[in-house]
Amino acid sequence: MAIRVERSEHTSWIIVDRQEAGNSLGYRDLQELTQAINAECSSGSTATVAITGAGEKFFITGIDLKETAEAQSEEDAWRLMYDGLGGFCRAAFNCRKPVIAAVNGYALGAGFEVLYAADLAYAVKWAKFGLPPLRYGMVPPASSTIGMLLGMPKVISYLVLTGDLITAEEAARYGIINGVVDGVEQLRSTVEEVSAKIAEAEPEAVAAARALMAEAKMQALSDKGLRTLAAFTARPVVRERVLQFLNRKRA
């Protein structure tokens, strides 16, 4: 399984472990991730849910491009993007517990979009953030709709339109993440410290406050971004561009 769960005193750690694929997510991986989030969010054993990647290079680098290239019909694209990615997003938004993104490396595409569903985010100093979907002819669903709720509007617009990457320090400066740490051990300890602080608050009040904040983001997203992404993914130009990129990687 590509998704595994570890629990500490205050934190449910959901770990994406597809390092051979850059911790990218296929449909089955997204289903596993959604199931893990639903289970940990309904459990009373921890105060927060943290999402991170295995290793020290990749957080989540987007939807698996091989599956993207195979989504040649709108039905295939809908299943992958709306049901798969959208199912994960809805599970994260509906979580009763605060969700923390622990960014241990590259956060690209869907990995960047995770930051919208998360309430808090911390990153190692070598992490990179970016939104390459337009380069393939796709549309980033959350960044193009509720992006202004995450960071400086002009910065989000630049990332969406250019596909350029920014550093962890820049992401913190622009308000996209809460802070930067030196390494993965410090990343984990920082998240644990924050989780311990959240655990001191009354759980029902935390859930209510978290629900109000998530509702504002969900209303702004309103599924329109995911519907647009699914429609654009099925276009032949997307398959052509994705295959060109994959072929260059093999060369």
C-alpha positions in Angstrom: 0.0 0.0 0.0 1.2 3.5 -0.8 -0.4 5.1 2.2 0.5 4.2 5.7 -0.6 5.6 9.1 1.5 6.2 12.2 0.1 7.6 15.5 1.8 9.5 18.3 0.2 10.9 21.4 -1.4 13.8 19.7 -0.9 13.3 15.9 -2.2 10.9 13.3 0.6 10.8 10.6 -0.7 9.9 7.1 2.4 9.1 5.0 2.5 9.0 1.2 5.1 6.4 0.2 5.5 6.1 -3.5 9.1 7.4 -3.6 9.8 5.5 -6.9 7.1 7.7 -8.5 8.1 11.0 -6.7 5.2 10.4 -4.2 2.7 11.1 -7.0 -0.8 9.8 -6.6 -2.8 7.5 -8.8 -6.5 6.8 -8.4 -6.0 3.9 -6.0 -3.5 5.9 -4.0 -6.1 8.8 -3.8 -8.7 6.3 -2.6 -6.3 5.0 0.1 -5.5 8.5 1.1 -9.2 9.4 1.4 -9.9 6.3 3.4 -7.0 7.0 5.8 -8.1 10.6 6.3 -11.7 9.6 7.0 -10.6 7.0 9.5 -8.2 9.2 11.4 -10.5 12.2 11.4 -13.2 10.2 13.0 -10.9 8.6 15.6 -10.8 10.1 19.1 -7.3 9.0 19.8 -5.4 12.0 18.4 -5.9 15.8 18.2 -4.6 16.4 14.7 -4.0 14.8 11.3 -0.6 15.4 9.6 0.0 14.6 6.0 3.6 14.1 4.8 5.7 12.1 2.3 8.1 9.3 2.8 11.8 10.1 2.4 13.5 13.5 2.3 12.9 14.5 -1.3 9.2 14.4 -2.2 6.1 15.5 -0.4 3.5 15.0 -3.1 4.4 15.8 -6.7 0.9 15.7 -8.1 -1.3 13.2 -9.9 0.5 10.3 -11.4 1.2 11.5 -15.0 1.0 8.0 -16.4 -2.6 7.8 -15.3 -3.2 11.3 -16.5 -2.1 10.3 -20.0 -4.3 7.2 -19.9 -7.4 9.4 -19.1 -8.5 9.8 -22.7 -12.2 10.1 -22.1 -14.1 12.6 -19.9 -15.3 9.6 -17.8 -11.8 8.5 -17.1 -10.7 12.1 -16.3 -13.8 12.6 -14.1 -13.0 9.4 -12.1 -9.3 10.4 -11.6 -9.7 14.1 -10.9 -13.2 14.6 -9.4 -13.7 11.3 -7.7 -10.0 10.7 -6.8 -8.5 14.0 -6.1 -11.8 15.6 -5.3 -12.6 12.8 -2.8 -9.4 13.4 -1.0 -10.0 17.2 -0.9 -13.5 16.8 0.5 -12.3 14.3 3.1 -9.7 16.8 4.3 -12.1 19.7 4.3 -14.7 17.7 6.3 -12.2 16.5 8.9 -13.2 17.3 12.5 -9.6 17.7 13.4 -7.0 20.3 12.3 -5.0 19.1 9.3 -1.3 19.9 9.1 0.8 19.6 6.0 4.3 18.5 6.9 6.2 19.3 3.6 9.3 17.2 3.4 10.3 18.0 -0.2 8.8 18.9 -3.5 5.1 19.9 -3.3 3.9 20.2 -6.9 0.5 20.3 -8.5 -1.8 18.3 -6.2 0.9 18.5 -3.6 0.6 22.2 -3.6 -3.2 22.0 -3.6 -3.0 20.0 -0.3 -2.0 23.2 1.4 -5.5 24.6 0.8 -7.2 21.7 2.6 -4.6 21.9 5.4 -5.1 24.4 8.3 -1.4 24.7 9.0 1.8 23.9 7.0 5.5 23.6 7.8 8.3 22.7 5.5 11.9 21.6 5.4 14.3 24.2 4.1 15.0 22.4 0.8 11.3 22.0 -0.1 10.1 23.5 -3.4 6.6 24.6 -4.3 5.0 24.9 -7.7 2.0 24.5 -10.0 3.0 23.0 -13.4 -0.5 21.9 -14.6 -0.9 24.7 -17.2 2.3 23.4 -18.9 0.4 20.2 -19.7 -2.8 21.9 -20.6 -4.6 21.2 -17.3 -5.9 23.7 -14.7 -5.0 23.7 -11.0 -8.5 23.4 -9.3 -7.9 25.1 -6.0 -5.2 27.6 -6.9 -7.4 29.0 -9.7 -10.4 29.4 -7.5 -9.6 29.8 -3.8 -5.9 30.7 -4.2 -6.3 34.1 -2.8 -7.2 32.5 0.6 -3.8 30.8 0.8 -1.2 33.5 0.1 -0.6 36.8 -1.6 -2.9 37.0 -4.7 -0.2 38.1 -7.1 2.2 35.3 -6.0 -0.5 32.6 -6.5 -1.3 34.1 -9.9 2.3 34.0 -10.9 2.7 30.3 -9.8 -0.4 29.3 -11.6 0.4 31.1 -14.9 4.1 30.3 -15.1 4.6 26.9 -13.4 7.8 28.3 -11.7 9.0 26.9 -8.4 9.6 28.8 -5.2 11.6 27.9 -2.1 10.3 27.1 1.4 11.7 30.5 2.6 9.7 32.3 -0.1 6.6 30.2 0.6 6.8 31.3 4.3 7.4 34.9 3.4 4.4 34.9 1.1 2.1 33.3 3.8 1.7 30.0 2.0 3.2 28.0 4.9 3.6 28.7 8.6 7.3 28.1 9.0 10.6 26.5 7.8 12.7 23.9 9.7 16.2 22.5 9.1 15.3 18.8 8.5 12.7 16.0 8.7 13.3 15.4 12.3 12.7 19.0 13.2 9.7 18.9 10.9 8.1 16.1 12.8 8.9 17.7 16.2 7.5 21.0 15.1 4.2 19.4 14.1 4.1 17.4 17.3 4.6 20.6 19.3 1.7 22.3 17.5 -0.5 19.2 17.9 0.2 19.2 21.6 -0.9 22.9 21.9 -4.1 22.0 19.9 -4.7 19.0 22.2 -5.0 21.4 25.2 -8.1 23.1 23.7 -11.6 21.7 24.1 -12.1 19.2 21.2 -15.7 20.2 20.3 -14.7 23.8 20.1 -11.7 23.0 17.9 -13.9 20.9 15.6 -16.5 23.8 15.3 -13.9 26.4 14.6 -12.1 24.2 12.1 -15.4 23.4 10.4 -16.2 27.1 10.0 -12.8 27.8 8.4 -13.1 24.8 6.1 -16.6 25.8 5.0 -15.4 29.1 3.8 -12.8 27.4 1.6 -15.3 24.8 0.4 -17.8 27.5 -0.6 -15.1 29.3 -2.6 -14.1 26.1 -4.4 -17.7 24.9 -4.9 -16.5 22.0 -7.0 -16.1 24.3 -10.1 -12.3 23.9 -10.1 -12.4 20.1 -10.0 -15.0 20.0 -12.7 -12.9 22.2 -14.9 -9.8 20.1 -14.2 -11.6 16.9 -15.2 -12.9 18.5 -18.4 -9.5 19.8 -19.4 -7.6 16.6 -18.5 -9.5 14.6 -21.2 -8.3 16.8 -24.0 -5.8 15.2 -26.5 -3.3 18.0 -26.0 -2.9 17.0 -22.4 -2.0 13.4 -23.3 0.5 14.7 -26.0 2.2 17.1 -23.6 2.4 14.6 -20.7 3.8 11.9 -23.0 6.4 14.3 -24.3 7.5 15.1 -20.8 7.6 11.4 -19.8 9.7 10.6 -22.9 12.2 13.4 -22.1 12.6 12.0 -18.6 13.4 8.5 -20.0 15.9 9.9 -22.5 
